[in-house]
């Protein structure tokens, strides 16, 4: 039996959960073992800059934030290649480690 660790990352949690449910349904129909999803720590990307580019005026700043959520799924079975049939949105990134 081969074991695959799948990490999913993206901005939208709903899209991540949608991909996880697709993988879960596929593994149950094929009779493979499925464990997860494990929620990994969220990464926060923050940017702050001054509103006035010339430097005159009051010290006012703008803040932007981007949050990246991650999930970990472990699948064990013989037909790991069938997982590639899952439809993945464009804003979800997948890494598959096979051992």
N, C-alpha and C positions, 0 to 999 in steps of 0.2 A: 504494500500500500504506500502510495506517495502522499506526502503531507504538504499543503500549500498554505502559507501565511499571506493574507491579502490585507494591505493597508489602503484605506480610502481616505482621501483628504479633499476638502472643498469648503467654500464659503457658506453654502446653504445646508442646514441640517436636514431639511426635508428631502433634498436630493440624495444625500448620503443614506438616509433611512430607506428611501425607495430602492436604491441599488442593493442594499443589504437584504431587503425582503425578496428581491428577485433572485439573489444568490441562494437564499434560504429555501425558497420554493423549488429551485432547480436541483439543489442537493437532496431534498426530501424525495423528489420524483425519481432521482437516479439511485437512491439508497446509499448515499455517502454520509459520513459523520460531519456534523456542523457544530462549531462552538463559537460563541460570540453573539453579538458584537460587543467588543470591549471599547469603551470610550476613553480615548487617549487625551492628554491635556491639550486644551485649546491654545493655539498660538495667537498672540496679539501683536499686530504691527501698527505702531503709532508714529504719526508725523505731526509736528507742530511747527508753525512758522509765523512770522510777523505779517500782519495785514498790510501795512504800508511798506512798500519796497524801498522808499527813499530814506526812511529813518525819522522823518518829521512826525510830529503828532504824538498821541498817547501810545503807551506800550500795550497794544492789543494783539492777541495771538489767535490763530485759527488752529483747531485740532482735528485731525482725521484719524480714523481707526479702521482697521480691517481685521476681522477675526477668521481664523482658519480652524475648522473642526476636523477631527480625525477619528477613524474607527478601525479596529483590528478584528479580522475574521479568520478563523482557522478551519480548513476543510481537509478531510482525510478521505481518500478513495482512489479508485483506479482510473476514473474518467475525469481527470482534472481539466483536460482540454475543453470539455463542454461548458466550463465557466465562461469562456470567451464569447459565448452566445448572448450574454447578458447585455442589454442596451444601456449604455452609460451616457448621461448628459455631458455636455461639453464643459461644464464647470466642475466636474468631479474627476480627480486624478487617482489612478490605481497603480499600486506596485504589488507584484506577485513574486514571492520567494518560494521556490519549490525545493523540497529536501526529500 
